[in-house]
Amino acid sequence: MKRSILLAIFAFLQFFTSHGQYDWDNIPVPANAGAGKTWKLQTAASDDFNYTFNPTNNVVDFGPNGNMKWYNKYHNLPNGQPNNFEGPGPTKWMQNHVAVSGGNLNIWASRVPGATKSFTGSNNTTISRPETRAGCITNKTRVKYPVFVEARVKVMNSTLASDIWLLSPDDTQEIDIIECYGGPGNDDRNSYFASKIHLSHHVFIRPPNFKDYQPADLNSWWSKNGVTQWGGKTIRIGVNWVSPTRLEYFVDGQMVRVLDNDAIQTRLPDGTWQYTYPAGVTSTGINGQLIKENGYQKMKIASSLSDAKNKSNISVIDPFNYLNNGRKFNKEMDIIINVEDQSWQAEAYRSATTEELSDFYNNNLLVDWIRVYKPVNASAANSAETTSSVEKPASYERQDQATEKLQVYPIPATDVLNISQSDYVEARVYNLKGWVMLRKDVIDQKIDVSSLKKGIYILEITKASGETVKQKIVISE
């Protein structure tokens, strides 16, 4: 009897440990799930790497407590067969460059003296460079919009890429969560890119008529005042894949970039928003080209995202219709985490040197956790899948129409408040002494509150008709 009781307690504790506690439990999801929605954790695709997986030369599945979430190579072909792509440029992905230990996923790079790899350069010439060996893993659970994917990573202090990305099985649709060349190099040859995080995506036509589009606007290389290199920094970074034509990027819980069909908004280094749309293309067909200025896609500036959308007639998702599907991200995607030596970096002699690669610490990508959420109806949130601490909408019941609810969310907010109804045009925010602290137009049912300090306020929103409602809000840092 005692043995049975002990076994039952042990089984309960094992279940509780593996299903009830995650490293991110006290970190709110920063993205908006939508009116009447809340976020639900997708446990199959999420991992906090609190287990041990040792390097191996073999292709194997791995995960916590026998729950196989990953395999230690680049994603398989659509038919499930192995994909023999070794990696871009001089990269050679190796199974034995992946491990889980110390509460982190570890993916690192190395070099064997004398080993080289050839690849095709930008002018279709063959280039040979020292081979860079690195690790790559793929999640066994695919994701599709609407979905929020976020990871906590320590960016490598290396000129190599620290990467987390989404890729469709047929390699035609790609969303990059983080692509960061975080180290300047011993001679500062990579100092420009070390201060940037590339927030981007790709759409492809695959060989024999290969074509590749990705946003080329200057703002896609995102930077922040005070950060001269991302290498060595631990950050949270995520993408809210809202719909086939809308992507929202988050860094350390703050929204920093939005692509919405044919316009873009980006948080500039000083924290202010800039709203842009393409200045033009030579054609919107598959042979079209971007119009560039100083090496970057030429963009026009608008007063708001809605203003940019009204003025734009060029997709920022797929301007040349490579996907031939209405210029949309519409396929489920694999989650891939890897280190790589990109061909364009290698061609420009910005690859990590053999001397730099001898420093294992600087060339080891650490991922503390990765979490995946889907929006669900708030009433259905308490089901078998685990829910996290999420920012939930606060409801205000209008006195003149008790059956209809106005929702203001998230509460607490950091940068943007969302309004569930579209007929409000102006917002004022008062402190508890009654002083007006902020006056803003309501644009796209959103209010920019990023200038407010942490505290409790009263929000007053007004319709064009003059009707107003008030709601208590909370601003957090």
C-alpha positions, 0 to 999 in steps of 0.5 A: 500500500505504501509503495502504491501511494509513493508511486502515485505521488511520484507520478503526480509530481512528474505530471505537475513538473512537466505540465504545470510549470514553465520558465515563461509562466510569469511573462505576459504575452505582449501581442493582442489576441483580439477582441473576446480572445485570449492566448492558449499555449501550444504545448507540443511546439513550446519548450523551455529546454529544462532537460539534457540532450547530448550531442550525437553524430546521428539524426535523432528526435529529442525533447523533455521526458521522452516527449520528442519535440525536435529533430537535430537537422534542417527540416525534411522535404514535404514528403517527409524524406530527409532534406540534403541542403547543408546550409547557405554559403560556407555553412555545413550543418552538423548533428553534433553541434546541438545539445540541451544543457544548463536549461538552454538549447545550445547550437554552436559553430566550429571550423576544421582547418583546411576544410572549404566549401564552394557556393554561388555568389551574387554575380553567379560566380563560384566562391570558395571559403573556409567551411563553417560547421554549425547546428540546426534543429527543426520543431516536429509541430508546424504552425499557421496563422493566427499564431504568436511565437516568441523565444528568449535567446542570448545572441552570439557575439559573432559575425555568424547569424543567430537565427529562429525562423518559420519556413513552409515545407516547400521552401516558398514562404519564410518568416524570420523571427530573429536574424542577427549578426550580433558580433562586430568581429575582432577588427570591427568589420561587422560593426554595422550589422552587429547593431541591427536585428533583421526583422524580415521575411522571404517569398521564393520561386524555387529552381529552375526559375529561382527568385527571392524577395525580402523587404529591403527597406532600411527599417527592416534592419532594426536598431535601438538607441544605446545598443552598439552590438546585440552579441552577448545580449539576452533578449525576448523576440517574437512574431505575431502572425496575425493573418496571411497579410499581417505580421507584428514583431516584438522585442523584449515585449515591445511591438517594434514593427508591423507589416500590414499588406501594403504598408509598414510601421516601424519603431525607430531607434528613439522609440517613435513610430514611422509609417512607410509604404513602397515608393514604387517598383518597376512592375508588380509581375514576377520580373519586377524590381524594387526601386532603391535609394542608397542601397535600400528599398525606397519608401515614402513616409505617411502620417499613420499606418492607415494613411500609408495603406490608403496611399499604397498599392504595392504589397509589402508581403509579395510585391511581385506575386511570386507565390501566385496566391493573392500575395499571402502567407497561407501555408503552415510552417516549420519552426527552425533554430540554427546558426549559419554563415550566410553567403552574402556575409562570406562573400564580403569577407565578414565570416567569423575567422578561424581565430574567432571561432576558437572562442566557443562562448562567443559562437554558441547560440543559447535559447532559454525557451520558445513558446507558441500560442494560438488565440481562442475564445476567452470562454474556451480558454480553460481546456486541456492545453495550458494557458499562460499569464496573458494580457486580457481585455478589460470590459466597459459596459456602456450605460446606453447599451448594456448588451454591447461591450466596449473592450479596451485592451491589453490591461496593463498596456505598455505601448498601444491600447486597442479599442474593440469598436471602430467608431471612436476617433479621439482619446484623452488620458487623465491622471488621477488628479484629473490632469490631461496627460495625453491626447491622441487620435484613435487610428485603426482602433489603436491608441499610442500610449508609449509616452505614458509613465507607469501608473493608473489613468483614466481613458476617455474616448470620443466618437465623431458624434461627441458621445464619450465613455471613460475607462480605467487603464493601467500602464506598465513598463 
